Amino acid sequence: MSNDKAKQSQPEQKHKTIEQAEAEGKYIRKIRSFVKREGRLTKAQARAIETLWDTMGLTHSGGMIDAATLFANNNPITLEIGFGMGKSLVAMAKAAPERNFIGIEVHRPGVGACLGEAEAEGVSNLKVYEHDAIEILADCIPAGTIDTVQLFFPDPWHKAKHHKRRIVKPEFIESIRRVLAIGGVFHMATDWENYAECMVDDMKDAPGFKNLSATNDYVPRPDSRPLTKFENRGQNLGHGVWDIQHAKKD
Ligand SMILES: C[S@@+](CC[C@H](N)C(=O)[O-])C[C@H]1O[C@@H](n2cnc3c(N)ncnc32)[C@H](O)[C@@H]1O
């Protein structure tokens, strides 16, 4: 691969300031669900991005995806938002070769770690974005094409003054409803009780979903969800875990 091609196929780097982007007429959301931590890439993560991005990477500038072409099959798709270091996403993809997986994460070392783990585990049914999930949902995922959306241990932004940064809010839920197929499932998990309660409340108010809980709040932890890094950390701190699943209605 020539150097030029390698450069083109790397995930986009954003050097623009918000002011420059706005001057070009681009709308920029100022309240984000993450703070971009540049964090140093390990050699292994950098190598994984360099060598695997061409086959596994997806970019926001690529626009709407055509999943059947991308994966060369029509298997159902699981979309995971905020996969962290990707270990549990890769484990799920390996355990379900009859499905396709798309991961979205803004943390570059996490993306590198996920690609390296996928290679080590021989996983080929996984594609990855390094980008804000809000923009990927709006600009890259066609309506009604996703079987399952996973949001595991989103940043809880536990101080009340930071709750506006929480990713789960009515507009986000509507963007999930749009991409899900009828009957598709939106699965959230958190170890932060107040966030879990807000998730259930927001979902109650959202049109187009049916809670899959017999008690209209939480479901038992599904066996299909491997222990994630943040769940493990929460468990060590004595936190509880709440799983919330809703299906998209007709
Ligand atoms: C608390 S961590 C949980 C990671 C992983 N799901 C786990 O359970 O170990 C939340 C992750 O979501 C990512 N994130 C937050 N907002 C995001 C967004 N808008 N788009 C993509 N990733 C996001 C963060 O970078 C972080 O890695």
The ligand as a Gaussian input file, in Angstrom:
#p B3LYP/6-31G(d) Opt

LIG

0 1
 C      -17.678000       4.518000      30.472000
 S      -17.028000       4.036000      28.936000
 C      -17.715000       2.389000      28.708000
 C      -16.950000       1.597000      27.700000
 C      -17.473000       0.160000      27.462000
 N      -18.819000       0.168000      26.907000
 C      -17.421000      -0.679000      28.718000
 O      -18.490000      -0.986000      29.273000
 O      -16.290000      -1.008000      29.152000
 C      -17.998000       4.982000      27.777000
 C      -17.368000       5.027000      26.389000
 O      -18.250000       5.710000      25.496000
 C      -17.468000       6.494000      24.612000
 N      -18.348000       7.562000      24.090000
 C      -18.961000       8.538000      24.813000
 N      -19.718000       9.302000      24.028000
 C      -19.585000       8.803000      22.760000
 C      -20.118000       9.190000      21.496000
 N      -20.949000      10.238000      21.373000
 N      -19.769000       8.471000      20.408000
 C      -18.922000       7.401000      20.519000
 N      -18.388000       6.996000      21.690000
 C      -18.715000       7.686000      22.801000
 C      -16.311000       6.975000      25.461000
 O      -15.190000       7.355000      24.683000
 C      -16.040000       5.758000      26.343000
 O      -15.075000       4.909000      25.761000

